[in-house]
């Protein structure tokens, strides 16, 4: 399974933060293919955030109340070419990865396989 690791702290709405190493996994993704325009398909991707790979493996509950980003990434855009050629798992992970890079920078976000 592919996931995204954030290699910097993530702020919570409680004022606390998760240390470096939190994991973002895809819960579900939706695309509105009928609304494609100019080679782009609108999409929304829901994610779950875990404190670490170990927390995910142990079946711990996902972290709630992320301040830095909404765990449901709305208003995403998927290219029609990518939608038609890239496997769904990679397509969704790539879209969320790009959104997280915009928040934390490429040096603090990486795709991993767990």
N, C-alpha and C positions, 0 to 999 in steps of 0.2 A: 504494500500500500504506500502511495506517495503522500507526503505531508510537507508542511513548511515549518522550518524552525526559525524562531526569532532570537537572534544572538545579542540581544540587549534587553534591558528591563522594559516591562509592559505596565503602564499605569492603570490602576483600577479606580472606579468611582468612589471607593471607600477611602481613598487617600494612600492606600498601600500600593505596592507594586510586586509583580512577579519577577523574579531574577531572570537573567539571561538563560535561554534554553527552552522557552515555552514552545509548544507544538500547536499548530493550526491544522485541523483536518476538515475535509469537506463532508458536510452532512447531506446536502442536496443542492441541486442546481436546476434552474429553470431558464429556458430561452423562449422568446416569442418570435418564432421563425416567420410567421405571417407579417410581422412588422419590420422585416429586414429592409434596409434602405442604404444605398451607396456602399454595398458590400459589407454591411455591419448588421449583426443580429443583437437586439437588446437582451440582457440576461440579468439574473439575480442568483447569487450563490450564498447559501447558509453554511456557516462553519461552526466548529466546536474548538475551544481553546483549552489545552491542558497544560499544567505547570511544567511537565517534562514528558519525555518518552516513557519513562518508568511509571508515571502517574497514569498515562493512557493504558499501558500494559497491565497495570494492577486493577483496572476498571474503576478508577476514581472518577468522581463527577467532574464535568467540565467547569472551568472558571466562569463565573458570571460577573457582570458589571465591569466590562472592559471600557476604560475611558478613552484610550487612544483611537479606537475604531469600533464600528458597529459590526458584530459578528455576522450579520446579514449584509453582504455586499450588494447593494442595489445599484441600478444604473450602470452596470458593466456593459461592455461592448465586446462581442466575439466576432472576429472576421468570418465571413462566409467560407472562405478558403480553409481557414483553420477548422471550422466546424465540420467541414466535409472531409478533412484529411487527417486530423489528429484524434487519437482515441479520447473518449470522454473524460477519463480520469486525468490525463495530462492537460486537456483543454481547460478543465475547471481549476486544477492546481495552478496552471500558468496564469490564469486570469486573477486569482487571489494573490499569487506571488507578486504580480505587477502592481496590484493595489497596495500591498504591504511595503514594497520597495519605495513607493511614493511617500509613505509615512516614515519608514525607518532607514531608508537608504539601502542600496544593494550590498554594502559591506556588512549589514546586520541581518540579512534575510537569506536563507538558503533552502532549496528543495532537498528533501531527504527521502529515503525509502525505509519504511519500518515494517 
